[in-house]
Amino acid sequence: MKALANKRRLAILKYLKHTRDAAVGDIAAEIRLSFKSTSKHLGVLYAAGMVEKDQRNVMMFYSLARTLHPAAKHIIATL
């Protein structure tokens, strides 16, 4: 739940909820944050099991995890 205690990470999850999957650069542009900071936030979300990543060539794409803790699922649903 600690991973959800940040407005930038919540913005990332909201964006992924609507786009299904996105490259780091697209997420960074959407939430108006640097690529580096966005990558760090995505790392926290990945470590918490909230997002999945898929490398396609040189780009990393992220999507919401298929299996989420029920409380996290509820919070994401309200975004």
RODO-2510 file (C-alpha; in nm, 4 decimals, decimal comma):
residues 79
     n   res          X          Y          Z
     1     m     0,0000     0,0000     0,0000
     2     k     0,2977     0,2270     0,0518
     3     a     0,3469     0,2343    -0,3254
     4     l     0,0054     0,3992    -0,3582
     5     a     0,0940     0,6810    -0,1186
     6     n     0,2314     0,9063    -0,3922
     7     k     0,0342     1,1280    -0,6277
     8     r     0,2716     1,0627    -0,9213
     9     r     0,2358     0,6861    -0,8872
    10     l    -0,1411     0,7235    -0,8668
    11     a    -0,1287     0,9322    -1,1854
    12     i     0,0722     0,6568    -1,3551
    13     l    -0,1781     0,3909    -1,2499
    14     k    -0,4693     0,6068    -1,3682
    15     y    -0,3027     0,6531    -1,7062
    16     l    -0,2289     0,2804    -1,7413
    17     k    -0,5863     0,1983    -1,6429
    18     h    -0,7072     0,3880    -1,9491
    19     t    -0,4335     0,3009    -2,1987
    20     r    -0,3721    -0,0665    -2,1118
    21     d     0,0037    -0,0365    -2,1794
    22     a     0,2460     0,2436    -2,2535
    23     a     0,6138     0,3175    -2,2988
    24     v     0,7998     0,5008    -2,0241
    25     g     0,8400     0,8110    -2,2409
    26     d     0,4664     0,8289    -2,3100
    27     i     0,3872     0,7924    -1,9403
    28     a     0,6417     1,0624    -1,8514
    29     a     0,4913     1,3022    -2,1052
    30     e     0,1386     1,2354    -1,9800
    31     i     0,2156     1,2985    -1,6139
    32     r     0,4611     1,5801    -1,6932
    33     l     0,7593     1,4261    -1,5190
    34     s     1,1125     1,3500    -1,6337
    35     f     1,1891     1,0135    -1,7900
    36     k     1,4262     0,9310    -1,5037
    37     s     1,1756     1,0133    -1,2281
    38     t     0,8999     0,8263    -1,4087
    39     s     1,1254     0,5209    -1,4370
    40     k     1,1921     0,5326    -1,0626
    41     h     0,8206     0,5499    -0,9840
    42     l     0,7535     0,2618    -1,2225
    43     g     1,0258     0,0634    -1,0448
    44     v     0,8464     0,1116    -0,7130
    45     l     0,5147     0,0053    -0,8670
    46     y     0,6799    -0,2969    -1,0297
    47     a     0,8431    -0,4033    -0,7010
    48     a     0,5022    -0,3759    -0,5332
    49     g     0,3482    -0,6006    -0,7995
    50     m     0,1140    -0,3346    -0,9335
    51     v     0,2520    -0,3122    -1,2853
    52     e     0,4049    -0,5541    -1,5320
    53     k     0,6741    -0,4687    -1,7811
    54     d     0,7453    -0,5912    -2,1306
    55     q     1,0575    -0,5028    -2,3241
    56     r     1,0012    -0,4508    -2,6950
    57     n     1,3278    -0,3891    -2,8764
    58     v     1,4901    -0,1050    -2,6808
    59     m     1,1677     0,0289    -2,5265
    60     m     1,0085    -0,0813    -2,1999
    61     f     0,6293    -0,0930    -2,1864
    62     y     0,4283    -0,1042    -1,8654
    63     s     0,0740    -0,2186    -1,7937
    64     l    -0,1355    -0,2815    -1,4848
    65     a    -0,0623    -0,6164    -1,3254
    66     r    -0,3134    -0,8862    -1,4120
    67     t    -0,3382    -0,9941    -1,0492
    68     l    -0,3652    -0,7183    -0,7916
    69     h    -0,4308    -0,7196    -0,4191
    70     p    -0,8054    -0,6569    -0,3688
    71     a    -0,7411    -0,3305    -0,1807
    72     a    -0,5118    -0,2024    -0,4576
    73     k    -0,7676    -0,3078    -0,7172
    74     h    -1,0341    -0,1079    -0,5345
    75     i    -0,8159     0,2043    -0,5141
    76     i    -0,7233     0,1840    -0,8839
    77     a    -1,0894     0,1403    -0,9764
    78     t    -1,1679     0,4739    -0,8112
    79     l    -0,9035     0,6642    -1,0092
***
